[in-house]
């Protein structure tokens, strides 16, 4: 992030000089190629730094994230059989999931 900030400051300063020269007629025709070179260097420099940047999540353990959850590691859930049967009967009878006006709660 610091690299991007420094490159932005350099480009901004060069552009400010160019605009000031254009407004006050300092004769800054030589500055146009310089602005192009500064922009090109800044873009290549930021691209180079981006390619060799460390991973953002280098402190986290990737093995924890990438391991799939096995059925054995899941904790059993206590299910209320009566409530589950009532819900199943309601869904089978009234089919509320077919309602086109059904939306999520916000």
MMTF fields as JSON, N, C-alpha, C and O atoms, coordinates in Angstrom:
{
  "mmtfVersion": "1.0.0",
  "mmtfProducer": "UNKNOWN",
  "numBonds": 423,
  "numAtoms": 424,
  "numGroups": 106,
  "numChains": 1,
  "numModels": 1,
  "chainsPerModel": [1],
  "groupsPerChain": [106],
  "chainIdList": ["A"],
  "bondAtomList": [4, 2, 8, 6, 12, 10, 16, 14, 20, 18, 24, 22, 28, 26, 32, 30, 36, 34, 40, 38, 44, 42, 48, 46, 52, 50, 56, 54, 60, 58, 64, 62, 68, 66, 72, 70, 76, 74, 80, 78, 84, 82, 88, 86, 92, 90, 96, 94, 100, 98, 104, 102, 108, 106, 112, 110, 116, 114, 120, 118, 124, 122, 128, 126, 132, 130, 136, 134, 140, 138, 144, 142, 148, 146, 152, 150, 156, 154, 160, 158, 164, 162, 168, 166, 172, 170, 176, 174, 180, 178, 184, 182, 188, 186, 192, 190, 196, 194, 200, 198, 204, 202, 208, 206, 212, 210, 216, 214, 220, 218, 224, 222, 228, 226, 232, 230, 236, 234, 240, 238, 244, 242, 248, 246, 252, 250, 256, 254, 260, 258, 264, 262, 268, 266, 272, 270, 276, 274, 280, 278, 284, 282, 288, 286, 292, 290, 296, 294, 300, 298, 304, 302, 308, 306, 312, 310, 316, 314, 320, 318, 324, 322, 328, 326, 332, 330, 336, 334, 340, 338, 344, 342, 348, 346, 352, 350, 356, 354, 360, 358, 364, 362, 368, 366, 372, 370, 376, 374, 380, 378, 384, 382, 388, 386, 392, 390, 396, 394, 400, 398, 404, 402, 408, 406, 412, 410, 416, 414, 420, 418],
  "bondOrderList": [1, 1, 1, 1, 1, 1, 1, 1, 1, 1, 1, 1, 1, 1, 1, 1, 1, 1, 1, 1, 1, 1, 1, 1, 1, 1, 1, 1, 1, 1, 1, 1, 1, 1, 1, 1, 1, 1, 1, 1, 1, 1, 1, 1, 1, 1, 1, 1, 1, 1, 1, 1, 1, 1, 1, 1, 1, 1, 1, 1, 1, 1, 1, 1, 1, 1, 1, 1, 1, 1, 1, 1, 1, 1, 1, 1, 1, 1, 1, 1, 1, 1, 1, 1, 1, 1, 1, 1, 1, 1, 1, 1, 1, 1, 1, 1, 1, 1, 1, 1, 1, 1, 1, 1, 1],
  "groupList": [{"groupName": "UNK", "atomNameList": ["N", "CA", "C", "O"], "elementList": ["N", "C", "C", "O"], "formalChargeList": [0, 0, 0, 0], "bondAtomList": [1, 0, 2, 1, 3, 2], "bondOrderList": [1, 1, 2], "singleLetterCode": "X", "chemCompType": "L-PEPTIDE LINKING"}],
  "groupTypeList": [0, 0, 0, 0, 0, 0, 0, 0, 0, 0, 0, 0, 0, 0, 0, 0, 0, 0, 0, 0, 0, 0, 0, 0, 0, 0, 0, 0, 0, 0, 0, 0, 0, 0, 0, 0, 0, 0, 0, 0, 0, 0, 0, 0, 0, 0, 0, 0, 0, 0, 0, 0, 0, 0, 0, 0, 0, 0, 0, 0, 0, 0, 0, 0, 0, 0, 0, 0, 0, 0, 0, 0, 0, 0, 0, 0, 0, 0, 0, 0, 0, 0, 0, 0, 0, 0, 0, 0, 0, 0, 0, 0, 0, 0, 0, 0, 0, 0, 0, 0, 0, 0, 0, 0, 0, 0],
  "groupIdList": [1, 2, 3, 4, 5, 6, 7, 8, 9, 10, 11, 12, 13, 14, 15, 16, 17, 18, 19, 20, 21, 22, 23, 24, 25, 26, 27, 28, 29, 30, 31, 32, 33, 34, 35, 36, 37, 38, 39, 40, 41, 42, 43, 44, 45, 46, 47, 48, 49, 50, 51, 52, 53, 54, 55, 56, 57, 58, 59, 60, 61, 62, 63, 64, 65, 66, 67, 68, 69, 70, 71, 72, 73, 74, 75, 76, 77, 78, 79, 80, 81, 82, 83, 84, 85, 86, 87, 88, 89, 90, 91, 92, 93, 94, 95, 96, 97, 98, 99, 100, 101, 102, 103, 104, 105, 106],
  "secStructList": [7, 2, 2, 2, 2, 2, 2, 2, 2, 2, 2, 2, 2, 2, 2, 2, 2, 2, 2, 2, 2, 2, 2, 2, 6, 7, 7, 7, 6, 6, 2, 2, 2, 2, 2, 2, 2, 2, 2, 2, 2, 2, 2, 2, 2, 2, 2, 2, 2, 2, 2, 6, 7, 7, 7, 6, 6, 6, 6, 1, 7, 2, 2, 2, 2, 2, 1, 7, 7, 7, 4, 4, 4, 1, 7, 7, 7, 7, 7, 7, 2, 2, 2, 2, 2, 2, 2, 2, 2, 2, 2, 2, 2, 2, 7, 4, 4, 4, 7, 6, 6, 7, 7, 7, 7, 7],
  "xCoordList": [0.825, 0.0, 0.876, 0.544, 1.994, 2.895, 3.458, 3.604, 3.77, 4.311, 3.313, 3.672, 2.062, 1.02, 0.888, 0.732, 0.95, 0.828, 1.971, 1.742, 3.186, 4.337, 4.252, 4.541, 3.863, 3.726, 2.634, 2.788, 1.547, 0.457, 0.923, 0.579, 1.696, 2.191, 3.11, 3.012, 3.993, 4.9, 4.112, 4.379, 3.156, 2.338, 1.538, 1.426, 0.987, 0.194, 1.038, 0.584, 2.258, 3.137, 3.491, 3.468, 3.816, 4.156, 2.951, 3.099, 1.761, 0.562, 0.265, -0.159, 0.477, 0.245, 1.181, 0.769, 2.431, 3.385, 2.948, 3.022, 2.488, 2.046, 0.832, 0.774, -0.133, -1.332, -1.012, -1.556, -0.132, 0.266, 0.97, 0.752, 1.799, 2.476, 1.51, 1.696, 0.473, -0.508, -1.357, -1.709, -1.684, -2.521, -1.735, -2.278, -0.478, 0.315, 1.248, 2.089, 1.113, 1.901, 3.407, 4.079, 3.927, 5.354, 6.16, 7.39, 5.499, 6.222, 6.64, 7.825, 5.655, 5.926, 5.69, 5.205, 6.022, 5.844, 6.738, 6.378, 7.887, 8.822, 8.285, 8.767, 7.277, 6.755, 5.812, 5.633, 5.216, 4.286, 4.946, 4.382, 6.117, 6.768, 7.183, 7.159, 7.565, 7.95, 6.757, 6.91, 5.591, 4.384, 4.097, 3.752, 4.237, 4.007, 4.998, 4.62, 6.254, 7.269, 7.004, 7.136, 6.633, 6.349, 5.156, 5.188, 4.102, 2.947, 3.348, 2.952, 4.119, 4.529, 5.38, 5.186, 6.31, 7.162, 6.323, 6.523, 5.384, 4.537, 3.696, 3.563, 3.131, 2.298, 3.139, 2.738, 4.293, 5.148, 5.675, 5.759, 6.029, 6.542, 5.476, 5.759, 4.249, 3.166, 2.835, 2.543, 2.879, 2.644, 3.721, 3.431, 4.961, 6.081, 5.957, 6.121, 5.67, 5.519, 4.319, 4.352, 3.275, 2.099, 2.346, 1.796, 3.164, 3.473, 4.258, 4.065, 5.135, 5.993, 5.583, 6.373, 4.351, 3.84, 3.515, 3.074, 3.732, 3.362, 1.851, 1.119, 1.41, -0.015, -0.612, 0.023, -1.822, -2.485, -2.753, -2.642, -3.102, -3.444, -2.275, -2.475, -1.069, 0.096, 0.142, 0.794, -0.53, -0.52, -1.524, -1.406, -2.494, -3.506, -3.012, -2.192, -3.517, -3.136, -4.039, -5.232, -3.482, -4.263, -4.807, -5.877, -4.097, -4.557, -5.875, -6.681, -6.106, -7.384, -8.523, -9.625, -8.266, -9.314, -9.624, -10.789, -8.606, -8.798, -9.262, -9.668, -9.211, -9.631, -11.146, -11.851, -11.652, -13.104, -13.616, -12.903, -14.834, -15.443, -15.97, -16.761, -15.539, -16.019, -17.267, -17.519, -18.023, -19.255, -18.95, -19.757, -17.807, -17.438, -17.186, -17.395, -16.736, -16.426, -17.661, -17.608, -18.767, -19.985, -20.606, -20.649, -21.083, -21.721, -23.172, -23.83, -23.669, -25.07, -26.006, -25.717, -27.113, -28.085, -29.313, -29.826, -29.762, -30.984, -32.172, -32.386, -32.945, -34.074, -35.358, -35.545, -36.235, -37.542, -38.409, -38.793, -38.707, -39.429, -40.814, -41.242, -41.519, -42.873, -42.828, -43.625, -41.902, -41.773, -41.388, -41.902, -40.495, -40.081, -41.25, -41.412, -42.062, -43.244, -44.253, -44.836, -44.466, -45.411, -44.94, -45.734, -43.654, -43.104, -43.23, -43.579, -42.95, -43.056, -44.495, -44.742, -45.448, -46.866, -47.297, -48.018, -46.868, -47.218, -46.661, -47.362, -45.402, -44.782, -45.473, -45.646, -45.873, -46.556, -47.964, -48.427, -48.641, -50.043, -50.149, -50.852, -49.467, -49.652, -48.625, -48.855, -47.533, -46.481, -46.116, -46.211, -45.702, -45.369, -44.148, -43.976, -43.312, -42.122, -42.466, -41.603, -43.718, -44.152, -44.683, -44.997, -44.788, -45.322, -44.332, -43.185, -44.79, -43.909, -43.634, -42.67, -44.423, -44.222, -43.291, -43.022, -42.808, -41.954, -40.588, -39.949, -40.154, -38.862, -38.105, -38.651, -36.834, -36.023, -36.265, -36.689, -35.994, -36.103, -34.873, -33.754, -35.079, -33.945, -33.776, -32.875],
  "yCoordList": [-1.185, 0.0, 1.258, 2.261, 1.184, 2.339, 2.603, 3.755, 1.546, 1.692, 2.387, 3.279, 1.974, 2.605, 4.08, 4.931, 4.383, 5.767, 6.618, 7.732, 6.111, 6.872, 7.083, 8.174, 6.054, 6.19, 7.207, 8.0, 7.182, 8.13, 9.553, 10.469, 9.752, 11.092, 11.616, 12.78, 10.769, 11.189, 11.574, 12.612, 10.756, 11.054, 12.329, 13.158, 12.496, 13.685, 14.952, 15.97, 14.906, 16.081, 16.449, 17.625, 15.46, 15.737, 16.317, 17.248, 15.774, 16.323, 17.74, 18.582, 18.018, 19.359, 20.366, 21.476, 19.979, 20.859, 21.093, 22.213, 20.025, 20.162, 21.081, 21.934, 20.913, 21.749, 23.214, 24.136, 23.409, 24.779, 25.429, 26.608, 24.683, 25.209, 25.515, 26.487, 24.696, 24.938, 26.164, 26.926, 26.356, 27.498, 28.806, 29.809, 28.812, 30.039, 30.188, 31.087, 29.328, 29.392, 29.463, 30.382, 28.501, 28.434, 27.831, 27.814, 27.348, 26.678, 25.283, 24.952, 24.475, 23.138, 22.053, 20.972, 22.321, 21.305, 20.098, 18.973, 20.322, 19.247, 18.329, 17.209, 18.818, 18.064, 16.931, 15.963, 17.041, 16.007, 14.632, 13.654, 14.513, 13.198, 12.72, 11.521, 13.663, 13.297, 12.703, 11.729, 13.283, 12.759, 11.343, 10.467, 11.123, 9.784, 8.777, 7.656, 9.171, 8.269, 7.994, 6.855, 9.018, 8.829, 7.898, 7.009, 8.097, 7.197, 5.758, 4.829, 5.575, 4.226, 3.568, 2.395, 4.315, 3.761, 3.407, 2.354, 4.282, 4.014, 2.764, 1.95, 2.599, 1.424, 0.15, -0.843, 0.169, -1.02, -1.33, -2.494, -0.294, -0.487, -1.097, -2.029, -0.572, -1.125, -2.558, -3.399, -2.833, -4.197, -5.154, -6.277, -4.705, -5.536, -5.823, -6.965, -4.799, -4.982, -5.872, -6.649, -5.765, -6.598, -8.065, -8.93, -8.354, -9.738, -10.44, -11.631, -9.708, -10.318, -9.985, -10.129, -9.545, -9.231, -10.518, -11.499, -10.51, -11.652, -11.79, -10.844, -12.967, -13.205, -12.328, -12.083, -11.861, -10.999, -11.763, -11.207, -13.023, -13.832, -14.733, -15.911, -14.193, -15.019, -15.481, -16.482, -14.781, -15.168, -16.266, -16.914, -16.489, -17.506, -18.869, -18.968, -19.907, -21.266, -21.755, -21.972, -21.928, -22.317, -23.729, -24.038, -24.581, -25.964, -26.039, -26.934, -25.11, -25.103, -24.732, -25.269, -23.828, -23.345, -24.368, -24.556, -25.034, -25.886, -27.304, -28.044, -27.694, -29.043, -29.162, -28.336, -30.167, -30.345, -30.837, -31.514, -30.49, -30.925, -32.337, -32.596, -33.23, -34.603, -34.775, -33.994, -35.784, -36.061, -36.422, -36.155, -37.019, -37.43, -36.237, -36.335, -35.103, -33.945, -33.121, -32.279, -33.353, -32.605, -33.093, -34.292, -32.151, -32.509, -32.9, -32.294, -33.904, -34.278, -33.17, -32.492, -33.009, -31.981, -32.666, -33.643, -32.138, -32.665, -32.096, -30.884, -32.961, -32.541, -32.879, -33.991, -31.883, -32.108, -32.787, -32.158, -34.053, -34.851, -34.284, -34.226, -33.866, -33.335, -32.047, -31.861, -31.165, -29.913, -30.177, -29.526, -31.119, -31.467, -32.026, -31.682, -32.882, -33.434, -32.345, -32.333, -31.425, -30.32, -29.44, -29.035, -29.151, -28.349, -29.066, -28.448, -30.354, -31.123, -31.152, -30.99, -31.356, -31.362, -30.004, -29.932, -28.939, -27.6, -27.348, -26.825, -27.72, -27.515, -28.339, -27.868, -29.58, -30.425, -29.923, -30.001, -29.412, -28.989, -27.63, -27.505, -26.619, -25.244, -24.813, -23.827, -25.505, -25.216, -23.721, -23.084, -23.175, -21.74, -21.406, -20.252, -22.373, -22.112, -21.861, -21.449, -22.104, -21.828, -20.411, -19.999, -19.661, -18.307, -17.379, -17.24, -16.745, -15.858, -14.555, -13.866, -14.202, -12.976, -13.197, -12.258, -14.402, -14.735, -14.07, -14.218, -13.332, -12.672, -12.975, -13.536, -12.596, -12.809, -11.657, -10.572, -11.907, -10.853, -9.964, -10.454, -8.683, -7.748, -7.037, -6.21],
  "zCoordList": [0.0, 0.0, 0.0, -0.632, 0.718, 0.713, -0.674, -1.081, -1.394, -2.745, -3.652, -4.42, -3.559, -4.368, -3.994, -4.87, -2.711, -2.258, -2.795, -3.266, -2.731, -3.23, -4.744, -5.236, -5.471, -6.925, -7.265, -8.193, -6.522, -6.763, -6.485, -7.232, -5.429, -5.095, -6.2, -6.589, -6.702, -7.776, -9.021, -9.627, -9.402, -10.587, -10.354, -11.257, -9.173, -8.878, -8.934, -9.457, -8.404, -8.426, -9.865, -10.228, -10.677, -12.078, -12.815, -13.607, -12.558, -13.193, -12.707, -13.499, -11.433, -10.908, -11.571, -11.908, -11.756, -12.44, -13.877, -14.382, -14.537, -15.922, -16.027, -16.914, -15.133, -15.184, -14.84, -15.447, -13.869, -13.536, -14.722, -15.002, -15.408, -16.595, -17.716, -18.448, -17.861, -18.925, -18.608, -19.509, -17.341, -16.963, -17.071, -17.534, -16.655, -16.629, -17.823, -17.84, -18.813, -20.045, -19.783, -20.251, -19.042, -18.746, -19.888, -19.835, -20.892, -21.969, -21.542, -21.522, -21.203, -20.665, -21.706, -21.37, -22.95, -23.986, -23.725, -24.071, -23.125, -22.816, -21.713, -21.538, -20.967, -19.847, -20.286, -19.547, -21.464, -21.933, -22.062, -21.573, -22.699, -22.724, -21.333, -21.054, -20.455, -19.096, -18.336, -17.599, -18.515, -17.857, -18.347, -17.554, -19.634, -20.184, -19.608, -19.268, -19.499, -18.955, -17.478, -17.03, -16.719, -15.298, -15.112, -14.26, -15.905, -15.839, -16.167, -15.464, -17.215, -17.613, -16.529, -16.212, -15.97, -14.917, -13.694, -13.088, -13.326, -12.161, -12.372, -11.458, -13.551, -13.835, -13.809, -13.202, -14.457, -14.446, -13.047, -12.657, -12.295, -10.949, -10.045, -9.292, -10.117, -9.301, -9.721, -8.872, -10.997, -11.468, -10.995, -10.581, -11.057, -10.596, -9.106, -8.677, -8.318, -6.875, -6.566, -5.611, -7.356, -7.131, -7.413, -6.733, -8.404, -8.741, -7.644, -7.398, -6.991, -5.987, -4.554, -3.621, -4.396, -3.07, -2.319, -2.919, -1.013, -0.195, -0.192, -0.484, 0.139, 0.227, 1.314, 2.339, 1.094, 2.064, 3.35, 4.443, 3.223, 4.374, 4.772, 5.069, 4.78, 5.061, 6.512, 6.811, 7.418, 8.823, 9.146, 10.186, 8.295, 8.581, 8.117, 7.205, 8.75, 8.412, 7.287, 7.499, 6.103, 4.933, 5.085, 4.559, 5.788, 5.927, 6.677, 6.423, 7.599, 8.309, 7.379, 7.495, 6.468, 5.576, 4.495, 4.147, 3.956, 2.799, 3.139, 2.243, 4.411, 4.756, 4.696, 5.274, 4.014, 3.982, 5.341, 6.082, 5.639, 6.891, 6.701, 5.793, 7.543, 7.435, 8.294, 9.212, 7.989, 8.716, 10.161, 11.051, 10.399, 11.747, 12.664, 13.873, 12.099, 12.926, 13.274, 14.17, 12.581, 12.878, 14.176, 14.451, 14.961, 16.218, 15.944, 15.098, 16.655, 16.457, 16.958, 17.944, 16.266, 16.599, 17.193, 16.648, 18.306, 18.911, 18.16, 18.158, 17.523, 16.713, 17.454, 17.946, 17.517, 18.107, 17.037, 16.051, 17.238, 16.238, 15.971, 14.819, 17.012, 16.84, 16.026, 15.106, 16.363, 15.617, 14.168, 13.258, 13.953, 12.598, 11.791, 10.62, 12.402, 11.711, 11.397, 10.313, 12.34, 12.097, 10.946, 10.098, 10.925, 9.834, 8.497, 7.491, 8.479, 7.234, 6.741, 5.546, 7.645, 7.259, 6.724, 5.729, 7.367, 6.907, 5.508, 4.641, 5.291, 3.977, 2.899, 1.775, 3.238, 2.258, 1.964, 0.826, 2.975, 2.815, 2.124, 1.122, 2.64, 2.156, 1.103, 0.403, 0.976, -0.007, -0.049, -1.098, 1.092, 1.105, 0.252, -0.142, -0.037, -0.851, -2.318, -3.093, -2.706, -4.072, -4.233, -5.349, -3.151, -3.173, -3.881, -3.456, -4.965, -5.735, -4.992, -5.324, -4.022, -3.255, -2.058, -1.308, -1.873, -0.737, -0.926, -1.968, 0.105, 0.053, 1.32, 2.27, 1.325, 2.529, 3.49, 3.091, 4.737, 5.731, 5.646, 5.5, 5.734, 5.667, 6.974, 7.114]
}
